[in-house]
Amino acid sequence: MTDFFDLARGALHAQPFSMLLGTELVEIGEREVTLCLPIRDELRQQQGFVHGGVTSYLADNALTFAGALALGPRVVTGEYKINYLRPAVRGTLIARAELIYAGRGHAICQCRVYVVDGEKETLVALAQGTINRVGDGPNGPPHAEHAAHDDERA
């Protein structure tokens, strides 16, 4: 699993936004993924809590990594829902996502986001999402020829 862990960590490190926030891959199993994000002042909102968008981002990314366990590395979030249970203030956010169901082109995953402060771990959010496999077809990434046509239309 070390090679797979290194591959997944490489995928995370290839995401500029994840690196900006300071997200790290902690653990990867057959059906679960754990990401962590140390809380710092820049991630707070005006009342001193971690911004809901930060918690949501971490859940979304963990859900997508969990879906990739079954679908492969070319995946995107189709949709997700998050319930915020309580605010996070200090410590480290931990997102634990689990693959619940996998079909040929999509997966359903669930994620629990905790804040760990010292020895105490507190559940702060629950999320569930649909992760979709992305192919090289018409909805795949733009190629040079497509980009040229897109520029002409702009």
C-alpha positions in Angstrom: 0.0 0.0 0.0 3.0 2.3 0.3 3.2 2.8 -3.5 -0.5 3.7 -3.5 0.0 6.0 -0.6 2.8 7.8 -2.4 0.7 8.1 -5.5 -2.2 9.5 -3.6 0.1 11.9 -1.7 1.5 13.0 -5.0 -2.0 13.7 -6.3 -2.8 15.8 -3.2 0.5 17.7 -3.6 -0.4 18.4 -7.2 -3.4 20.5 -6.0 -2.2 24.1 -5.5 -5.2 24.9 -3.4 -4.6 22.0 -1.0 -1.0 23.0 -0.7 -2.0 26.6 0.0 -4.2 25.4 2.9 -1.6 22.9 4.2 -3.6 19.7 3.7 -1.8 16.4 4.3 -2.6 12.7 3.6 -2.5 10.8 6.8 -3.8 7.3 6.0 -5.2 5.4 3.1 -6.8 2.0 3.2 -8.8 -0.3 0.9 -12.0 1.7 1.5 -11.0 4.7 3.6 -8.9 7.9 3.4 -7.8 10.3 6.1 -6.7 13.9 5.4 -5.6 16.5 8.0 -5.4 20.2 8.0 -3.8 22.2 10.9 -5.9 25.1 12.0 -4.3 28.5 11.7 -5.6 32.1 11.9 -5.9 32.5 8.1 -8.5 29.8 8.1 -10.9 31.4 10.5 -14.0 33.5 10.0 -14.8 36.8 11.9 -16.1 35.0 15.0 -12.8 33.0 15.4 -14.2 29.7 14.1 -12.7 27.7 11.2 -14.5 28.9 8.1 -17.2 26.6 6.9 -15.7 26.6 3.5 -12.5 25.2 4.9 -14.3 22.3 6.6 -16.4 21.8 3.4 -13.3 21.7 1.2 -11.6 19.1 3.4 -14.7 16.9 3.4 -15.0 17.3 -0.4 -11.4 16.4 -1.0 -11.5 13.3 1.3 -14.8 12.1 -0.4 -13.1 12.4 -3.8 -10.0 10.5 -2.6 -12.2 7.8 -1.2 -14.1 7.5 -4.5 -10.8 7.2 -6.4 -10.1 4.1 -4.4 -12.7 2.3 -6.5 -12.8 4.5 -9.7 -9.2 5.3 -10.3 -7.4 8.6 -10.2 -9.5 10.5 -12.8 -12.5 11.5 -10.6 -14.5 14.6 -9.7 -17.2 15.4 -7.2 -20.6 15.2 -8.8 -22.4 16.5 -5.7 -22.1 16.5 -1.9 -24.0 17.6 1.1 -22.5 18.6 4.4 -24.0 19.0 7.9 -22.1 21.3 10.2 -22.5 20.0 13.8 -20.4 22.4 15.8 -17.6 25.0 15.1 -13.9 24.1 15.1 -11.7 26.6 16.9 -8.2 25.2 17.4 -6.2 22.1 16.8 -6.2 20.0 13.6 -9.1 19.1 11.3 -9.2 15.4 10.5 -11.4 14.2 7.6 -12.1 10.4 7.5 -13.9 9.4 4.3 -15.2 5.9 3.5 -16.2 4.3 0.2 -19.8 3.1 0.7 -20.8 2.0 -2.8 -19.0 1.9 -6.2 -20.6 1.4 -9.6 -18.8 1.5 -13.0 -18.9 5.3 -13.3 -19.7 6.7 -9.8 -19.2 6.1 -6.1 -21.0 7.1 -3.0 -18.8 8.1 -0.1 -19.3 9.4 3.4 -17.0 11.6 5.5 -16.8 12.6 9.1 -14.7 15.7 9.9 -13.3 16.0 13.4 -11.2 18.6 15.2 -8.4 17.2 17.4 -7.2 19.5 20.1 -4.7 17.8 22.4 -6.2 14.4 23.4 -9.7 15.4 22.6 -11.4 14.5 19.2 -14.7 16.2 18.5 -17.0 15.5 15.5 -17.7 18.9 13.7 -19.3 17.9 10.4 -20.8 15.0 8.4 -20.8 14.8 4.6 -21.9 12.4 1.8 -21.2 12.8 -1.8 -21.3 11.2 -5.3 -17.9 10.9 -7.0 -17.8 10.5 -10.8 -15.2 8.9 -13.0 -14.0 11.3 -15.7 -13.0 9.9 -19.1 -11.0 11.2 -22.1 -14.2 11.8 -24.1 -16.0 15.1 -24.7 -16.2 15.9 -21.0 -12.5 15.1 -20.4 -9.8 17.7 -19.9 -9.3 20.2 -22.8 -6.6 19.4 -25.3 -4.7 21.9 -27.3 -7.1 21.6 -30.3 -10.1 22.2 -28.1 -8.5 25.1 -26.4 -7.9 26.8 -29.7 -11.6 26.4 -30.7 -12.6 27.7 -27.3 -10.4 30.8 -27.8 -12.1 31.5 -31.2 -15.6 31.4 -29.6 -14.7 33.8 -26.8 
